[in-house]
Amino acid sequence: MHAKDILIDGFSRIREEVHATVEGLGPDELSARPAPDTNSIAWLVWHLTRVQDDHMADAFGHDQVWLSQDWEKRFGLDLPRRDTGYGHSPAKVARVRVDSAELLTGYYDAVHVQSLDALRGLAAKDLERVVDERWDPPVTLGVRLVSVLSDDLQHIGQAAYLRGLLQSAAA
């Protein structure tokens, strides 16, 4: 198995979990927060998708799906155009509200397609390419991809846990 196949499998698992976590939830459930300083399912899924979109586009020299496919307009959030959610205050987290789970899965699926297209074209030597020199040591493509994969898996796990909390409280 090649490294790119492992990465494709990993990113495909995120997609499966995004769908499983949000499907069947309405706007109130997606925006619910167990405490004022916590994240909602909508925010977690939006953020993990924005990070993947931003980081993959930067690493592969693509346009962000958020901007190029008008997802920014479809979401209509009161946030800066390129915002990914890093460092959001509770007030900013509250701004990430969606009308449907389909909006979240639609955006994730569009990012997923662009991500897989980029990953399918990878050669082993590509993973050694430096994509961010602001760090010591500089970040290679391989490290960046694993970082995005790790971050996304953590956030979808948080969202799935929150779904369980909400469903148990409603029961």
N, C-alpha and C positions, 0 to 999 in steps of 0.2 A: 504494500500500500504506500502511495506517495503522500508526502506532507500535505499537498493541496487537497487530496481526497479526505484526509482527516479534518482539515479546516472546513471543507464543504459539508461534511457530515455534522460537524459542530454547529455551524451556522444554520443548517437545516433543522437541528434540534431546537434552536432558539425559536425559529418560525413555528414549529409544532406547539411549543409551550405558549407562545404569544396567543395563538388561536385558542388553545385549550383554556387559557386563563381568562380571556375577555368575552368569548362567545356566550351569548345568552344573558349578558349583563346589560342593564339599562343605564342611562346617564347618571342617575343618582348613585347607583352602586359603583360605577366607574370613578365617580368623583368623591366618594365617601373617604373620610380620613378618620382613623380611630382617635386621634388627638389633634389639636390645632397645629402642632409642629411636626406632623408626620406627612408622608407622601400618600397620594392616592394611586389606585391602579392606573388610571388614565395618565397621571404624571409619570409613573414608572415606565409604562410602555412607550409613551411619547419620548421620554428622555433616552431610553435604551436605543430607540430607533433613530433619534437625532444623532446620538453619539456614533452609532454605526454608520449612518449616512455621511456625517461630517468627516470622520476619520478615514473611511474607505475612499471617499471622493478625494481627499487630500493625498492619501498614499498612492492612489492610482491615477491621479491627474484628471478625474472626472468632475462634472458638475454635480452638486448635491441634488438629489431627487426632490428634496423639500422645496427647492427654488425652481428647478428646471421643469418639474411636472405640476407646479402650482399647489402643492400640498400646503404650503404656508397660507395661501388664500383660502383653501378649503377648511383648514382648522380655524382661521380667523382669530388667533390668539393675540392678546394685548402684550406682545413681547417683541424684542428686536428680531429682525428677519433671520439672523444667523444664530440665534440663541439655541443652546443645546441643553440647558438646564443646570449646568455646573454652577454650584454656589447659590442656587435658588433659595431665597428666603421663604418662609411659610406663605407670605402674601403672593409671591410669584408662583409657588406650587398651586395655589388656589385658582390662579388664572388659567390653568390647563384643564379645561372642561371640554367634553366632547358630547355630541348628540347621540352617538352610537358606537358600538364596538366595531362596526364595519369600517368606520373612519380610521380607527387605530390599525386594524388588520390590513386595510387597503394600503395605508402608508407603509407599514412594515413589509408587506409583500412586494411593493415597488422597490424598496431599498434592498430587499433580499434578492430580487432578480438581478439588480445591478451588481450586488456583492458577488453572487455566484458567477456572473459573467466575468468579473475580474479574476476571481479565484481559479476558474477553469483555465485561464491563460497563463497561470504561473508555472515557472520552471524552478527547480530547486535553488539555483543560483540567485533568483530574484529575491528570495527571503533574506539574503544578506545585504540587500541594498539599504542604505541609510535613508530614512524618511523624515527624521527630525533630529537636527543637530543641537537643539536647545538643551539637551540632557547630557550628562556625563556618566556612562558612555553614551554616545549617540544611539538613537533608537533605530533598529533595523525594521524592515517590513515584517519579518517573521515575529519579532517581539511586539510590534504594533497590532498585528492580527490576533495574537494570543491575548493581548491586553483587552482588545474590543470584545473578543469572545468571552473572556472572564467577566468583564464588567456587565455585559448583556445577560449572561447566565445568572449572575448575582441578582440583578434587578428583576428578571422574570421570576426568579425564586421568591423574592420579596412580594411581588404582585400576586403570585399564586397563594402565598401564605395569607395575604390580606383578603383574598377572595374567600379562603376557608374561614377566616375570622368573621367576615360579613355574613356568610351563609350560616355559620353556627349561631351567631347572634339573632338571626332572623328565624331560626328553627324553634 
